[in-house]
Amino acid sequence: MRYITDSIDVRADDSVFDDVIEFIVERAARAGLSNEEQKQMRLAAEELFGNIIDHAYEDTGDVTVSAGQDDAGTAFVMSFCDHGVPFDPTAVSAPKAAESIKDLKVGGLGIFLAGELTDEMTYRYDGGNILTAVKYIKRQENRS
Amino acid sequence: MINIDTIKEGSELTVKLEGDLDRTTAASTEERVLSELAGVEQLIIDFDKLAYISSAGLRVLVKLCKQMEGHGTMAVINADKSVADIISLSGLKDYLNVKEK
């Protein structure tokens, strides 16, 4: 799959969090995703970029965020590339059910939601962590 | 952005949230509600004007629910469909008392 994407280089820092989310949502809208799907991509981006801010680097480091439509016009694609600790988000398992709220642990919940709200999520390590998430673009006549 | 409005009537506290409960607003929201929980036996979180929730917001709900455990109840009311769907997807619907609009 080849992509028609724009990218931005940012620091893994909360000071640019809103800029990254705005970039993703704007590109998702331009790719033709519905308002509800744009909200889902916002959530996936929040979880994936937030995870990089919190865990990739001891302090902070560089992140390249790319987003746009694939060249066939069938999918919105976003990717996050960092050079921090190797970490495969696709290997994170779903949060486990607990007997009561008291015993409930919600670690990994954000990554789990990102996986559920996108149609594909793939990871590879190539000198850095490269996480790619895909949302298929529904044709207008199929929209409710 | 989030606006927080609280109404206390006896041992019942209603927290009205307007905006987004996300990474940037979760900590301040949690801090504000926890600061008003003394003596509260019924905690009602009103999502009527909440537009968006992420895992950071869900963690706040879990924390508040744990806080109420043993000495009171908590309910989330007026959740719109997209917010309720995220709560369901997260598997937390069985633990949080959520009522949709």
gemmi code that builds the backbone of each chain (N, CA, C; Angstrom):
import gemmi

chains = {
    "A": [
        ("MET", (0.850, -1.200, 0.000), (0.000, 0.000, 0.000), (0.892, 1.259, 0.000)),
        ("ARG", (0.688, 2.125, -0.990), (1.413, 3.395, -0.980), (0.495, 4.484, -0.432)),
        ("TYR", (1.078, 5.486, 0.111), (0.270, 6.470, 0.810), (0.436, 7.868, 0.242)),
        ("ILE", (-0.657, 8.611, 0.264), (-0.575, 10.049, 0.013), (-0.664, 10.688, 1.394)),
        ("THR", (0.476, 11.028, 1.934), (0.445, 11.510, 3.321), (1.233, 12.797, 3.490)),
        ("ASP", (0.872, 13.507, 4.522), (1.678, 14.618, 5.015), (2.298, 14.139, 6.314)),
        ("SER", (3.390, 14.752, 6.691), (3.956, 14.377, 7.985), (4.448, 15.609, 8.738)),
        ("ILE", (4.479, 15.462, 10.045), (5.025, 16.522, 10.891), (6.039, 15.897, 11.858)),
        ("ASP", (7.098, 16.613, 12.125), (8.099, 16.172, 13.091), (7.898, 16.964, 14.370)),
        ("VAL", (7.692, 16.223, 15.460), (7.414, 16.888, 16.743), (8.249, 16.252, 17.848)),
        ("ARG", (8.220, 16.838, 19.009), (8.828, 16.232, 20.184), (7.774, 15.383, 20.885)),
        ("ALA", (8.221, 14.331, 21.569), (7.299, 13.496, 22.351), (6.990, 14.230, 23.639)),
        ("ASP", (6.074, 15.180, 23.531), (5.826, 16.064, 24.667), (4.376, 16.549, 24.631)),
        ("ASP", (3.786, 16.694, 25.804), (2.390, 17.129, 25.887), (2.166, 18.531, 25.323)),
        ("SER", (3.232, 19.326, 25.214), (3.064, 20.693, 24.701), (2.612, 20.697, 23.242)),
        ("VAL", (2.857, 19.594, 22.516), (2.441, 19.539, 21.105), (1.260, 18.588, 20.909)),
        ("PHE", (0.710, 18.094, 22.012), (-0.363, 17.095, 21.922), (-1.546, 17.600, 21.075)),
        ("ASP", (-2.023, 18.803, 21.382), (-3.180, 19.342, 20.644), (-2.864, 19.522, 19.156)),
        ("ASP", (-1.626, 19.925, 18.852), (-1.235, 20.113, 17.445), (-1.293, 18.787, 16.690)),
        ("VAL", (-0.822, 17.720, 17.336), (-0.818, 16.397, 16.690), (-2.249, 15.916, 16.461)),
        ("ILE", (-3.100, 16.087, 17.461), (-4.499, 15.653, 17.321), (-5.200, 16.442, 16.211)),
        ("GLU", (-4.950, 17.756, 16.183), (-5.558, 18.601, 15.141), (-5.095, 18.154, 13.753)),
        ("PHE", (-3.821, 17.828, 13.633), (-3.252, 17.356, 12.359), (-3.960, 16.066, 11.909)),
        ("ILE", (-4.104, 15.126, 12.824), (-4.731, 13.835, 12.485), (-6.196, 14.036, 12.077)),
        ("VAL", (-6.938, 14.788, 12.865), (-8.375, 14.952, 12.599), (-8.591, 15.704, 11.280)),
        ("GLU", (-7.745, 16.696, 11.021), (-7.879, 17.463, 9.779), (-7.618, 16.564, 8.570)),
        ("ARG", (-6.587, 15.716, 8.663), (-6.273, 14.808, 7.548), (-7.348, 13.717, 7.409)),
        ("ALA", (-7.905, 13.285, 8.521), (-8.979, 12.279, 8.465), (-10.212, 12.861, 7.769)),
        ("ALA", (-10.508, 14.131, 8.063), (-11.643, 14.800, 7.417), (-11.379, 14.936, 5.921)),
        ("ARG", (-10.155, 15.326, 5.589), (-9.797, 15.525, 4.182), (-9.858, 14.194, 3.411)),
        ("ALA", (-9.581, 13.100, 4.114), (-9.619, 11.763, 3.482), (-11.056, 11.276, 3.275)),
        ("GLY", (-12.005, 11.962, 3.885), (-13.406, 11.598, 3.661), (-14.041, 10.767, 4.760)),
        ("LEU", (-13.370, 10.659, 5.909), (-13.998, 9.924, 7.012), (-15.157, 10.746, 7.585)),
        ("SER", (-16.176, 10.050, 8.086), (-17.337, 10.721, 8.686), (-16.933, 11.384, 10.004)),
        ("ASN", (-17.810, 12.235, 10.531), (-17.521, 12.887, 11.812), (-17.262, 11.872, 12.916)),
        ("GLU", (-18.068, 10.813, 12.938), (-17.895, 9.784, 13.963), (-16.553, 9.072, 13.794)),
        ("GLU", (-16.196, 8.793, 12.538), (-14.909, 8.131, 12.275), (-13.735, 9.060, 12.601)),
        ("GLN", (-13.913, 10.347, 12.352), (-12.856, 11.309, 12.716), (-12.636, 11.298, 14.232)),
        ("LYS", (-13.751, 11.190, 14.974), (-13.659, 11.141, 16.434), (-12.919, 9.864, 16.873)),
        ("GLN", (-13.188, 8.770, 16.159), (-12.500, 7.508, 16.474), (-10.994, 7.619, 16.198)),
        ("MET", (-10.637, 8.305, 15.089), (-9.207, 8.476, 14.768), (-8.544, 9.427, 15.767)),
        ("ARG", (-9.323, 10.403, 16.247), (-8.805, 11.282, 17.300), (-8.441, 10.460, 18.526)),
        ("LEU", (-9.350, 9.553, 18.883), (-9.111, 8.740, 20.084), (-7.908, 7.811, 19.877)),
        ("ALA", (-7.853, 7.166, 18.697), (-6.720, 6.266, 18.427), (-5.405, 7.038, 18.474)),
        ("ALA", (-5.395, 8.240, 17.879), (-4.171, 9.053, 17.866), (-3.796, 9.487, 19.276)),
        ("GLU", (-4.801, 9.864, 20.078), (-4.528, 10.264, 21.465), (-3.839, 9.125, 22.211)),
        ("GLU", (-4.368, 7.908, 22.025), (-3.811, 6.771, 22.763), (-2.397, 6.430, 22.279)),
        ("LEU", (-2.207, 6.438, 20.949), (-0.907, 6.022, 20.400), (0.172, 7.084, 20.649)),
        ("PHE", (-0.154, 8.347, 20.408), (0.839, 9.406, 20.646), (1.062, 9.589, 22.152)),
        ("GLY", (0.002, 9.480, 22.925), (0.117, 9.591, 24.385), (1.034, 8.511, 24.946)),
        ("ASN", (0.940, 7.319, 24.376), (1.797, 6.218, 24.829), (3.275, 6.516, 24.542)),
        ("ILE", (3.526, 7.145, 23.388), (4.909, 7.521, 23.040), (5.421, 8.588, 24.020)),
        ("ILE", (4.580, 9.583, 24.305), (4.978, 10.634, 25.261), (5.342, 10.005, 26.614)),
        ("ASP", (4.505, 9.063, 27.046), (4.670, 8.511, 28.398), (5.802, 7.494, 28.517)),
        ("HIS", (6.038, 6.725, 27.436), (6.905, 5.554, 27.609), (8.096, 5.422, 26.658)),
        ("ALA", (8.088, 6.134, 25.508), (9.137, 5.855, 24.512), (10.514, 6.306, 24.985)),
        ("TYR", (10.562, 7.495, 25.560), (11.851, 8.081, 25.925), (11.952, 8.303, 27.430)),
        ("GLU", (13.181, 8.258, 27.914), (13.389, 8.551, 29.331), (12.951, 9.984, 29.629)),
        ("ASP", (13.353, 10.897, 28.739), (12.933, 12.292, 28.883), (12.001, 12.623, 27.719)),
        ("THR", (12.571, 13.029, 26.599), (11.748, 13.232, 25.400), (12.615, 12.965, 24.179)),
        ("GLY", (12.007, 12.930, 23.003), (12.741, 12.660, 21.773), (11.857, 12.986, 20.582)),
        ("ASP", (12.355, 12.631, 19.406), (11.646, 12.998, 18.180), (10.578, 11.971, 17.794)),
        ("VAL", (9.496, 12.487, 17.221), (8.426, 11.632, 16.688), (8.014, 12.199, 15.326)),
        ("THR", (7.890, 11.326, 14.353), (7.330, 11.729, 13.063), (5.918, 11.173, 12.963)),
        ("VAL", (4.975, 12.056, 12.753), (3.567, 11.662, 12.639), (3.143, 11.884, 11.190)),
        ("SER", (2.638, 10.844, 10.549), (2.184, 10.953, 9.158), (0.720, 10.587, 9.084)),
        ("ALA", (-0.007, 11.231, 8.176), (-1.425, 10.902, 8.036), (-1.925, 11.321, 6.666)),
        ("GLY", (-2.851, 10.534, 6.135), (-3.451, 10.881, 4.850), (-4.156, 9.701, 4.232)),
        ("GLN", (-4.605, 9.932, 2.996), (-5.339, 8.896, 2.269), (-4.345, 8.009, 1.509)),
        ("ASP", (-4.642, 6.729, 1.387), (-3.788, 5.884, 0.554), (-4.032, 6.217, -0.913)),
        ("ASP", (-3.128, 5.765, -1.797), (-3.211, 6.213, -3.191), (-4.428, 5.661, -3.931)),
        ("ALA", (-5.025, 4.611, -3.405), (-6.237, 4.064, -4.039), (-7.490, 4.791, -3.550)),
        ("GLY", (-7.320, 5.636, -2.554), (-8.468, 6.373, -2.019), (-9.407, 5.501, -1.212)),
        ("THR", (-8.916, 4.382, -0.735), (-9.792, 3.451, -0.019), (-9.578, 3.462, 1.494)),
        ("ALA", (-8.521, 4.144, 1.955), (-8.230, 4.088, 3.396), (-7.544, 5.354, 3.872)),
        ("PHE", (-7.790, 5.665, 5.143), (-7.047, 6.707, 5.842), (-5.935, 5.996, 6.615)),
        ("VAL", (-4.733, 6.518, 6.478), (-3.578, 5.859, 7.102), (-2.842, 6.862, 7.987)),
        ("MET", (-2.534, 6.448, 9.201), (-1.695, 7.321, 10.044), (-0.571, 6.478, 10.638)),
        ("SER", (0.599, 7.100, 10.772), (1.707, 6.356, 11.363), (2.490, 7.232, 12.330)),
        ("PHE", (3.071, 6.554, 13.288), (3.864, 7.223, 14.329), (5.225, 6.547, 14.364)),
        ("CYS", (6.279, 7.326, 14.200), (7.637, 6.772, 14.217), (8.454, 7.460, 15.311)),
        ("ASP", (8.980, 6.657, 16.224), (9.854, 7.229, 17.261), (11.120, 6.388, 17.373)),
        ("HIS", (12.113, 6.931, 18.025), (13.388, 6.207, 18.182), (13.646, 5.890, 19.643)),
        ("GLY", (12.580, 5.634, 20.350), (12.702, 5.298, 21.766), (12.824, 3.800, 21.991)),
        ("VAL", (12.466, 3.371, 23.183), (12.538, 1.957, 23.561), (11.684, 1.130, 22.599)),
        ("PRO", (12.231, 0.034, 22.038), (11.411, -0.799, 21.151), (10.146, -1.274, 21.861)),
        ("PHE", (9.010, -1.059, 21.219), (7.732, -1.431, 21.832), (6.701, -1.709, 20.749)),
        ("ASP", (6.099, -2.891, 20.816), (5.098, -3.298, 19.831), (3.691, -3.178, 20.434)),
        ("PRO", (2.963, -2.108, 20.114), (1.617, -1.944, 20.688), (0.639, -3.033, 20.240)),
        ("THR", (0.909, -3.646, 19.073), (-0.032, -4.668, 18.585), (0.046, -5.950, 19.421)),
        ("ALA", (1.084, -6.051, 20.264), (1.218, -7.243, 21.111), (0.530, -7.067, 22.465)),
        ("VAL", (-0.037, -5.862, 22.689), (-0.707, -5.596, 23.978), (-2.036, -6.343, 24.010)),
        ("SER", (-2.264, -7.097, 25.072), (-3.513, -7.858, 25.153), (-4.634, -7.011, 25.748)),
        ("ALA", (-5.851, -7.450, 25.507), (-7.025, -6.725, 26.005), (-7.019, -6.720, 27.527)),
        ("PRO", (-7.540, -5.640, 28.133), (-7.623, -5.604, 29.603), (-8.446, -6.788, 30.105)),
        ("LYS", (-8.008, -7.344, 31.228), (-8.706, -8.513, 31.761), (-9.903, -8.102, 32.617)),
        ("ALA", (-10.966, -8.900, 32.529), (-12.134, -8.658, 33.381), (-11.760, -8.984, 34.827)),
        ("ALA", (-12.418, -8.315, 35.758), (-12.174, -8.576, 37.181), (-13.505, -8.873, 37.860)),
        ("GLU", (-13.424, -9.466, 39.021), (-14.659, -9.826, 39.737), (-15.407, -8.595, 40.218)),
        ("SER", (-14.655, -7.567, 40.585), (-15.305, -6.340, 41.045), (-14.463, -5.151, 40.625)),
        ("ILE", (-15.070, -3.969, 40.707), (-14.367, -2.739, 40.330), (-13.088, -2.569, 41.151)),
        ("LYS", (-13.132, -3.055, 42.384), (-11.979, -2.934, 43.297), (-10.738, -3.628, 42.723)),
        ("ASP", (-10.957, -4.747, 42.035), (-9.840, -5.539, 41.505), (-9.490, -5.178, 40.057)),
        ("LEU", (-10.239, -4.230, 39.496), (-10.070, -3.931, 38.074), (-8.786, -3.154, 37.808)),
        ("LYS", (-8.021, -3.632, 36.815), (-6.822, -2.907, 36.385), (-7.033, -2.498, 34.927)),
        ("VAL", (-6.708, -1.267, 34.602), (-7.012, -0.771, 33.260), (-5.749, -0.485, 32.435)),
        ("GLY", (-4.635, -1.128, 32.779), (-3.406, -0.986, 31.984), (-3.621, -1.508, 30.572)),
        ("GLY", (-3.121, -0.800, 29.597), (-3.239, -1.232, 28.201), (-4.563, -0.878, 27.556)),
        ("LEU", (-5.430, -0.220, 28.302), (-6.766, 0.086, 27.785), (-6.712, 0.990, 26.549)),
        ("GLY", (-5.867, 2.009, 26.579), (-5.795, 2.955, 25.475), (-5.342, 2.298, 24.176)),
        ("ILE", (-4.302, 1.480, 24.263), (-3.795, 0.776, 23.081), (-4.861, -0.194, 22.555)),
        ("PHE", (-5.546, -0.852, 23.477), (-6.625, -1.769, 23.094), (-7.704, -1.014, 22.315)),
        ("LEU", (-8.115, 0.161, 22.818), (-9.144, 0.951, 22.135), (-8.673, 1.388, 20.744)),
        ("ALA", (-7.406, 1.793, 20.640), (-6.866, 2.208, 19.339), (-6.973, 1.070, 18.329)),
        ("GLY", (-6.662, -0.143, 18.783), (-6.759, -1.311, 17.906), (-8.191, -1.613, 17.499)),
        ("GLU", (-9.111, -1.440, 18.441), (-10.516, -1.731, 18.164), (-11.138, -0.704, 17.211)),
        ("LEU", (-10.685, 0.545, 17.287), (-11.307, 1.619, 16.501), (-10.700, 1.781, 15.110)),
        ("THR", (-9.606, 1.072, 14.847), (-9.025, 1.097, 13.509), (-9.227, -0.275, 12.871)),
        ("ASP", (-9.102, -0.326, 11.539), (-9.335, -1.599, 10.851), (-8.075, -2.445, 10.765)),
        ("GLU", (-6.934, -1.791, 10.778), (-5.659, -2.518, 10.778), (-4.685, -1.731, 11.643)),
        ("MET", (-3.850, -2.455, 12.386), (-2.777, -1.789, 13.127), (-1.554, -2.683, 13.006)),
        ("THR", (-0.483, -2.152, 12.406), (0.712, -2.962, 12.206), (1.932, -2.264, 12.802)),
        ("TYR", (2.909, -3.081, 13.203), (4.114, -2.541, 13.832), (5.331, -3.161, 13.176)),
        ("ARG", (6.358, -2.337, 12.969), (7.658, -2.896, 12.598), (8.744, -2.029, 13.228)),
        ("TYR", (9.881, -2.672, 13.436), (11.022, -1.923, 13.979), (12.053, -1.806, 12.879)),
        ("ASP", (12.396, -0.581, 12.498), (13.383, -0.366, 11.442), (14.222, 0.845, 11.845)),
        ("GLY", (15.084, 0.624, 12.813), (15.853, 1.738, 13.377), (15.019, 2.602, 14.302)),
        ("GLY", (13.768, 2.244, 14.458), (12.835, 2.960, 15.323), (11.505, 2.231, 15.323)),
        ("ASN", (10.638, 2.629, 16.223), (9.291, 2.033, 16.263), (8.433, 2.680, 15.179)),
        ("ILE", (7.838, 1.873, 14.323), (6.946, 2.406, 13.287), (5.590, 1.729, 13.438)),
        ("LEU", (4.627, 2.504, 13.880), (3.276, 1.970, 14.118), (2.351, 2.594, 13.080)),
        ("THR", (1.663, 1.754, 12.331), (0.751, 2.239, 11.288), (-0.661, 1.762, 11.576)),
        ("ALA", (-1.611, 2.695, 11.547), (-3.020, 2.358, 11.788), (-3.843, 2.785, 10.575)),
        ("VAL", (-4.772, 1.933, 10.188), (-5.543, 2.147, 8.960), (-7.035, 2.120, 9.271)),
        ("LYS", (-7.768, 3.054, 8.679), (-9.234, 3.040, 8.743), (-9.761, 3.043, 7.312)),
        ("TYR", (-10.544, 2.029, 6.949), (-11.077, 1.974, 5.591), (-12.094, 3.091, 5.392)),
        ("ILE", (-12.078, 3.663, 4.195), (-13.032, 4.723, 3.865), (-14.270, 4.081, 3.238)),
        ("LYS", (-15.407, 4.295, 3.894), (-16.656, 3.734, 3.358), (-17.142, 4.601, 2.217)),
        ("ARG", (-17.718, 3.957, 1.223), (-18.271, 4.744, 0.112), (-19.550, 5.427, 0.576)),
        ("GLN", (-19.795, 6.616, 0.037), (-20.928, 7.440, 0.482), (-22.249, 6.693, 0.524)),
        ("GLU", (-22.512, 5.859, -0.527), (-23.826, 5.209, -0.586), (-24.030, 4.191, 0.534)),
        ("ASN", (-22.891, 3.798, 1.184), (-23.010, 2.835, 2.283), (-23.187, 3.518, 3.631)),
        ("ARG", (-23.052, 4.854, 3.617), (-23.180, 5.579, 4.877), (-24.609, 5.594, 5.353)),
        ("SER", (-24.789, 5.495, 6.649), (-26.145, 5.613, 7.186), (-26.424, 7.073, 7.459)),
    ],
    "B": [
        ("MET", (-10.650, 20.870, 26.287), (-11.358, 21.811, 27.165), (-12.482, 21.100, 27.911)),
        ("ILE", (-12.626, 21.409, 29.168), (-13.757, 20.858, 29.905), (-14.269, 21.902, 30.904)),
        ("ASN", (-15.580, 21.955, 31.030), (-16.189, 22.762, 32.080), (-16.810, 21.817, 33.100)),
        ("ILE", (-16.572, 22.103, 34.369), (-17.080, 21.244, 35.428), (-18.008, 22.049, 36.316)),
        ("ASP", (-19.226, 21.546, 36.477), (-20.197, 22.222, 37.330), (-20.689, 21.200, 38.353)),
        ("THR", (-20.639, 21.536, 39.629), (-21.076, 20.574, 40.637), (-22.263, 21.115, 41.433)),
        ("ILE", (-23.184, 20.206, 41.770), (-24.352, 20.570, 42.573), (-24.432, 19.590, 43.741)),
        ("LYS", (-24.403, 20.104, 44.952), (-24.469, 19.237, 46.138), (-25.812, 19.423, 46.820)),
        ("GLU", (-26.521, 18.299, 46.983), (-27.794, 18.335, 47.715), (-27.753, 17.231, 48.751)),
        ("GLY", (-27.538, 17.590, 50.000), (-27.401, 16.585, 51.046), (-26.179, 15.727, 50.779)),
        ("SER", (-26.405, 14.399, 50.716), (-25.278, 13.496, 50.474), (-25.140, 13.145, 48.990)),
        ("GLU", (-25.875, 13.878, 48.141), (-25.812, 13.603, 46.696), (-25.020, 14.685, 45.977)),
        ("LEU", (-24.031, 14.252, 45.201), (-23.237, 15.206, 44.416), (-23.433, 14.912, 42.932)),
        ("THR", (-23.880, 15.920, 42.191), (-24.003, 15.787, 40.735), (-22.881, 16.593, 40.089)),
        ("VAL", (-22.151, 15.928, 39.202), (-21.042, 16.570, 38.500), (-21.404, 16.653, 37.025)),
        ("LYS", (-21.583, 17.867, 36.528), (-21.924, 18.055, 35.115), (-20.657, 18.389, 34.337)),
        ("LEU", (-20.360, 17.547, 33.360), (-19.148, 17.746, 32.563), (-19.529, 18.203, 31.164)),
        ("GLU", (-18.856, 19.243, 30.689), (-19.126, 19.757, 29.353), (-17.813, 19.872, 28.583)),
        ("GLY", (-17.737, 19.187, 27.439), (-16.522, 19.261, 26.621), (-15.905, 17.897, 26.432)),
        ("ASP", (-14.591, 17.831, 26.630), (-13.844, 16.602, 26.365), (-13.163, 16.092, 27.636)),
        ("LEU", (-13.368, 14.809, 27.941), (-12.663, 14.190, 29.068), (-11.543, 13.342, 28.474)),
        ("ASP", (-10.359, 13.952, 28.370), (-9.261, 13.310, 27.649), (-7.947, 13.485, 28.404)),
        ("ARG", (-6.866, 13.222, 27.696), (-5.539, 13.289, 28.310), (-5.251, 14.649, 28.937)),
        ("THR", (-5.756, 15.713, 28.310), (-5.432, 17.056, 28.792), (-6.346, 17.524, 29.920)),
        ("THR", (-7.490, 16.872, 30.103), (-8.443, 17.353, 31.114), (-8.680, 16.350, 32.255)),
        ("ALA", (-8.201, 15.110, 32.097), (-8.529, 14.049, 33.058), (-8.022, 14.366, 34.473)),
        ("ALA", (-6.766, 14.789, 34.572), (-6.170, 14.985, 35.906), (-6.901, 16.073, 36.695)),
        ("SER", (-7.193, 17.203, 36.034), (-7.859, 18.304, 36.744), (-9.297, 17.920, 37.111)),
        ("THR", (-9.947, 17.139, 36.243), (-11.315, 16.697, 36.536), (-11.329, 15.774, 37.756)),
        ("GLU", (-10.400, 14.811, 37.752), (-10.314, 13.871, 38.876), (-10.046, 14.612, 40.191)),
        ("GLU", (-9.109, 15.531, 40.133), (-8.737, 16.297, 41.331), (-9.938, 17.091, 41.865)),
        ("ARG", (-10.677, 17.730, 40.956), (-11.819, 18.560, 41.348), (-12.902, 17.704, 42.014)),
        ("VAL", (-13.233, 16.554, 41.391), (-14.319, 15.724, 41.939), (-13.893, 15.104, 43.273)),
        ("LEU", (-12.667, 14.590, 43.327), (-12.185, 13.989, 44.582), (-12.230, 15.006, 45.730)),
        ("SER", (-11.969, 16.271, 45.410), (-11.941, 17.305, 46.450), (-13.333, 17.594, 47.021)),
        ("GLU", (-14.382, 17.135, 46.313), (-15.746, 17.420, 46.770), (-16.486, 16.177, 47.252)),
        ("LEU", (-15.746, 15.060, 47.421), (-16.410, 13.784, 47.735), (-16.705, 13.556, 49.220)),
        ("ALA", (-16.186, 14.402, 50.086), (-16.397, 14.172, 51.528), (-17.888, 14.166, 51.852)),
        ("GLY", (-18.356, 13.102, 52.493), (-19.752, 13.002, 52.902), (-20.714, 12.613, 51.791)),
        ("VAL", (-20.189, 12.377, 50.599), (-21.065, 12.046, 49.455), (-21.372, 10.541, 49.446)),
        ("GLU", (-22.672, 10.213, 49.341), (-23.091, 8.809, 49.258), (-23.639, 8.447, 47.879)),
        ("GLN", (-24.114, 9.451, 47.154), (-24.544, 9.225, 45.768), (-23.783, 10.208, 44.861)),
        ("LEU", (-22.960, 9.629, 43.996), (-22.217, 10.454, 43.043), (-22.826, 10.247, 41.661)),
        ("ILE", (-23.278, 11.343, 41.066), (-23.882, 11.276, 39.730), (-23.017, 12.079, 38.764)),
        ("ILE", (-22.500, 11.401, 37.753), (-21.704, 12.075, 36.729), (-22.614, 12.288, 35.519)),
        ("ASP", (-22.900, 13.549, 35.218), (-23.830, 13.868, 34.130), (-23.035, 14.170, 32.850)),
        ("PHE", (-23.207, 13.271, 31.853), (-22.467, 13.387, 30.591), (-23.279, 14.087, 29.506)),
        ("ASP", (-24.372, 14.759, 29.880), (-25.264, 15.349, 28.872), (-24.510, 16.198, 27.850)),
        ("LYS", (-23.513, 16.954, 28.312), (-22.784, 17.844, 27.401), (-21.344, 17.380, 27.176)),
        ("LEU", (-21.082, 16.106, 27.499), (-19.744, 15.579, 27.231), (-19.696, 15.073, 25.785)),
        ("ALA", (-18.732, 15.589, 25.017), (-18.673, 15.258, 23.594), (-17.722, 14.099, 23.298)),
        ("TYR", (-16.752, 13.866, 24.207), (-15.664, 12.938, 23.854), (-15.030, 12.376, 25.116)),
        ("ILE", (-14.679, 11.092, 25.058), (-13.954, 10.486, 26.181), (-12.877, 9.565, 25.625)),
        ("SER", (-11.722, 9.558, 26.283), (-10.636, 8.644, 25.893), (-10.308, 7.771, 27.099)),
        ("SER", (-9.256, 6.952, 26.971), (-8.918, 6.051, 28.083), (-8.547, 6.831, 29.342)),
        ("ALA", (-7.984, 8.036, 29.163), (-7.648, 8.858, 30.333), (-8.918, 9.228, 31.097)),
        ("GLY", (-9.987, 9.529, 30.365), (-11.271, 9.835, 30.994), (-11.893, 8.609, 31.632)),
        ("LEU", (-11.761, 7.463, 30.971), (-12.306, 6.216, 31.533), (-11.602, 5.875, 32.850)),
        ("ARG", (-10.296, 6.148, 32.901), (-9.547, 5.888, 34.139), (-10.074, 6.746, 35.290)),
        ("VAL", (-10.479, 7.976, 34.969), (-11.057, 8.853, 35.997), (-12.341, 8.222, 36.542)),
        ("LEU", (-13.186, 7.718, 35.650), (-14.440, 7.087, 36.093), (-14.161, 5.878, 36.983)),
        ("VAL", (-13.181, 5.061, 36.585), (-12.833, 3.873, 37.383), (-12.320, 4.299, 38.763)),
        ("LYS", (-11.470, 5.322, 38.781), (-10.913, 5.810, 40.049), (-12.035, 6.309, 40.973)),
        ("LEU", (-12.976, 7.075, 40.409), (-14.069, 7.616, 41.221), (-14.971, 6.490, 41.718)),
        ("CYS", (-15.212, 5.519, 40.840), (-16.068, 4.383, 41.219), (-15.425, 3.583, 42.356)),
        ("LYS", (-14.106, 3.388, 42.266), (-13.380, 2.693, 43.346), (-13.460, 3.503, 44.639)),
        ("GLN", (-13.374, 4.818, 44.484), (-13.421, 5.705, 45.648), (-14.775, 5.602, 46.366)),
        ("MET", (-15.846, 5.429, 45.585), (-17.191, 5.368, 46.162), (-17.510, 3.986, 46.730)),
        ("GLU", (-16.747, 2.974, 46.271), (-17.004, 1.589, 46.679), (-16.992, 1.466, 48.208)),
        ("GLY", (-18.028, 0.882, 48.744), (-18.069, 0.629, 50.186), (-18.832, 1.676, 50.980)),
        ("HIS", (-18.931, 2.910, 50.464), (-19.665, 3.910, 51.234), (-20.657, 4.714, 50.396)),
        ("GLY", (-20.941, 4.234, 49.173), (-21.909, 4.961, 48.363), (-22.013, 4.371, 46.969)),
        ("THR", (-22.757, 5.068, 46.120), (-22.957, 4.586, 44.750), (-22.515, 5.663, 43.758)),
        ("MET", (-22.247, 5.193, 42.549), (-21.914, 6.141, 41.485), (-22.683, 5.771, 40.235)),
        ("ALA", (-23.179, 6.763, 39.525), (-23.861, 6.515, 38.260), (-23.392, 7.533, 37.228)),
        ("VAL", (-23.321, 7.092, 35.984), (-23.021, 7.979, 34.863), (-24.314, 8.109, 34.068)),
        ("ILE", (-24.809, 9.326, 33.901), (-26.093, 9.486, 33.214), (-25.949, 10.351, 31.950)),
        ("ASN", (-26.935, 10.215, 31.064), (-27.046, 11.047, 29.847), (-25.865, 10.910, 28.881)),
        ("ALA", (-25.239, 9.733, 28.863), (-24.129, 9.542, 27.924), (-24.675, 9.471, 26.505)),
        ("ASP", (-24.048, 10.210, 25.578), (-24.518, 10.081, 24.197), (-23.959, 8.788, 23.607)),
        ("LYS", (-24.467, 8.418, 22.426), (-24.165, 7.089, 21.889), (-22.666, 6.865, 21.684)),
        ("SER", (-21.967, 7.884, 21.152), (-20.549, 7.663, 20.852), (-19.743, 7.465, 22.137)),
        ("VAL", (-20.094, 8.200, 23.195), (-19.396, 8.038, 24.482), (-19.757, 6.678, 25.102)),
        ("ALA", (-21.046, 6.326, 25.046), (-21.480, 5.031, 25.597), (-20.826, 3.869, 24.846)),
        ("ASP", (-20.655, 4.040, 23.528), (-20.005, 2.988, 22.726), (-18.564, 2.765, 23.178)),
        ("ILE", (-17.850, 3.858, 23.489), (-16.455, 3.721, 23.941), (-16.409, 3.015, 25.304)),
        ("ILE", (-17.354, 3.349, 26.175), (-17.395, 2.685, 27.491), (-17.665, 1.188, 27.310)),
        ("SER", (-18.587, 0.856, 26.402), (-18.888, -0.562, 26.129), (-17.670, -1.276, 25.555)),
        ("LEU", (-17.051, -0.620, 24.570), (-15.896, -1.213, 23.896), (-14.761, -1.494, 24.886)),
        ("SER", (-14.621, -0.635, 25.869), (-13.542, -0.781, 26.853), (-13.799, -1.921, 27.843)),
        ("GLY", (-15.036, -2.435, 27.837), (-15.368, -3.508, 28.768), (-15.743, -3.002, 30.151)),
        ("LEU", (-15.902, -1.686, 30.284), (-16.165, -1.114, 31.610), (-17.651, -0.958, 31.924)),
        ("LYS", (-18.512, -1.250, 30.938), (-19.941, -1.029, 31.144), (-20.496, -1.871, 32.299)),
        ("ASP", (-19.899, -3.056, 32.481), (-20.378, -3.937, 33.558), (-20.015, -3.406, 34.948)),
        ("TYR", (-19.013, -2.556, 34.999), (-18.553, -2.046, 36.297), (-19.116, -0.672, 36.615)),
        ("LEU", (-19.341, 0.112, 35.543), (-19.839, 1.476, 35.738), (-21.336, 1.488, 35.448)),
        ("ASN", (-22.074, 2.145, 36.289), (-23.531, 2.219, 36.133), (-23.841, 3.335, 35.120)),
        ("VAL", (-23.923, 2.942, 33.830), (-24.043, 3.939, 32.760), (-25.440, 3.931, 32.162)),
        ("LYS", (-26.028, 5.114, 32.101), (-27.334, 5.249, 31.448), (-27.196, 6.186, 30.256)),
        ("GLU", (-27.624, 5.674, 29.104), (-27.557, 6.495, 27.887), (-28.688, 7.510, 27.840)),
        ("LYS", (-28.526, 8.513, 27.002), (-29.575, 9.520, 26.780), (-30.816, 8.862, 26.224)),
    ],
}
model = gemmi.Model(1)
for chain_id, residues in chains.items():
    chain = gemmi.Chain(chain_id)
    for i, (resn, *xyz) in enumerate(residues, 1):
        res = gemmi.Residue()
        res.name, res.seqid = resn, gemmi.SeqId(i, " ")
        for name, pos in zip(("N", "CA", "C"), xyz):
            atom = gemmi.Atom()
            atom.name, atom.element = name, gemmi.Element(name[0])
            atom.pos, atom.b_iso = gemmi.Position(*pos), 0.0
            res.add_atom(atom)
        chain.add_residue(res)
    model.add_chain(chain)
structure = gemmi.Structure()
structure.add_model(model)
structure.setup_entities()
